[in-house]
Amino acid sequence: MLNLRLTTWTSALFTTVSYLFCVIYGLLTPPSVHMHQLLEMVLPAFQWISVGSFLLGLVESLLWGVYLGGGFGLIYNALYRRLEARDVQ
């Protein structure tokens, strides 16, 4: 069984760090090679780049991680319990 809290926090921190990496990369490289269009498509109301938009993207990235990690953990644990119950019988 997965620890749901650990899985959720791990995923949330991973997506947040990935977002920060994408923004820093975008600020250091020419516009033709960074991923601002992807960020604008994936993160609702995000527009490249202002302080408010940066903070919104940071929060949205964290929430996507919570959604993905929590959902994965819940489904994994449910399947684990179901399959473990079959193996015992």
C-alpha positions as CSV (number, residue, x, y, z in Angstrom):
1,M,0.0,0.0,0.0
2,L,1.1,3.5,-0.7
3,N,1.2,6.3,1.9
4,L,-1.4,8.6,0.3
5,R,0.0,11.7,2.0
6,L,3.6,11.0,0.9
7,T,2.5,10.2,-2.6
8,T,0.5,13.4,-2.9
9,W,3.2,15.7,-1.5
10,T,5.9,14.0,-3.7
11,S,3.8,14.6,-6.8
12,A,2.9,18.2,-5.8
13,L,6.5,19.1,-5.1
14,F,7.7,17.5,-8.3
15,T,5.2,19.5,-10.5
16,T,6.0,22.7,-8.6
17,V,9.8,22.2,-9.1
18,S,9.2,21.3,-12.8
19,Y,7.2,24.6,-13.2
20,L,10.0,26.6,-11.6
21,F,12.5,24.9,-13.9
22,C,10.4,25.7,-17.0
23,V,10.0,29.4,-16.0
24,I,13.8,29.8,-15.2
25,Y,14.7,28.1,-18.5
26,G,12.3,30.4,-20.3
27,L,13.8,33.5,-18.8
28,L,17.3,32.4,-19.7
29,T,16.7,31.3,-23.3
30,P,15.4,33.0,-26.4
31,P,11.6,32.9,-26.9
32,S,11.9,30.5,-29.8
33,V,13.1,27.7,-27.6
34,H,11.2,27.9,-24.4
35,M,7.9,26.4,-23.4
36,H,5.7,29.4,-22.6
37,Q,3.0,28.2,-25.1
38,L,2.8,24.8,-23.3
39,L,2.5,26.5,-19.9
40,E,-0.2,28.8,-21.3
41,M,-2.2,25.8,-22.6
42,V,-1.8,23.6,-19.5
43,L,-2.3,26.2,-16.8
44,P,-5.6,28.1,-17.0
45,A,-5.3,31.9,-17.0
46,F,-1.5,31.7,-17.1
47,Q,0.1,34.2,-19.4
48,W,3.9,34.7,-19.9
49,I,5.1,36.3,-17.5
50,S,4.2,38.7,-14.8
51,V,4.4,38.4,-11.0
52,G,0.7,37.6,-10.6
53,S,0.8,35.1,-13.5
54,F,3.9,33.5,-12.0
55,L,2.3,33.0,-8.6
56,L,-0.9,31.7,-10.3
57,G,1.1,29.2,-12.3
58,L,2.9,28.1,-9.1
59,V,-0.3,27.4,-7.3
60,E,-1.9,25.7,-10.3
61,S,1.2,23.4,-10.7
62,L,1.0,22.5,-7.0
63,L,-2.7,21.7,-7.4
64,W,-2.1,19.6,-10.5
65,G,0.4,17.6,-8.5
66,V,-2.0,17.1,-5.6
67,Y,-4.7,15.9,-8.1
68,L,-2.3,13.5,-9.8
69,G,-0.6,12.1,-6.7
70,G,-3.8,11.8,-4.7
71,G,-5.7,10.2,-7.6
72,F,-2.8,7.8,-8.3
73,G,-2.5,6.8,-4.6
74,L,-6.2,6.2,-4.2
75,I,-6.5,4.1,-7.3
76,Y,-3.3,2.2,-6.5
77,N,-4.5,1.4,-2.9
78,A,-7.9,0.3,-4.1
79,L,-6.5,-2.0,-6.7
80,Y,-3.9,-3.3,-4.2
81,R,-6.6,-4.2,-1.7
82,R,-8.8,-5.9,-4.3
83,L,-6.0,-8.0,-5.7
84,E,-4.6,-8.8,-2.3
85,A,-8.0,-10.1,-1.2
86,R,-8.1,-12.4,-4.2
87,D,-4.6,-13.8,-3.5
88,V,-5.5,-14.6,0.1
89,Q,-8.5,-16.7,-0.9
